[in-house]
Amino acid sequence: MRQLLMKVCVLLCLLGTWESRVAFAAEHLASADAKQARAVVQAQLDALRTDDAAAAFALAAPGIREQLGTPERFMAMVRAGYSMLIRLASTSFLEPALIDGDVAQGVRITDATGAVWLAVYRLQRQPDQSWRIGACEVSRRAGQVI
């Protein structure tokens, strides 16, 4: 997991735009997988927005669920470190990439204050062929939406 995060971080540092990062790092990602990954991220964002801890927690990868243990602890972690994901004003999904078998899905987020963020979700394929969220890195972007 750390190795993949390091690769994504290196790509984020080396390349200026999401499109460049995707072109540089992507393996072939089937259209159906891209749609499923996006749907999982959207479903978790919807669950966070409505404070549905159980639904948001269910979309996390097994390692995250094991680490945090309960939906309530998961939501406490999100509130403490990812509050911009809860109070969304808008989202814009970027082109996903397949990196080492995991999907990296970028989402440009504007929060309720107008601040702009880039969230990069890493989704892991499960034995049942579904996708679950294994990590999310969020960084503040320059500018503000007024």
Salt bridges, closest charged atoms under 4 A:
ASP33 OD2 - ARG125 NH2 2.78
ASP46 OD1 - ARG49 NH2 2.51
ASP51 OD1 - ARG79 NH2 2.49
ASP100 OD2 - LYS7 NZ 2.58
ASP102 OD2 - ARG122 NH1 2.67
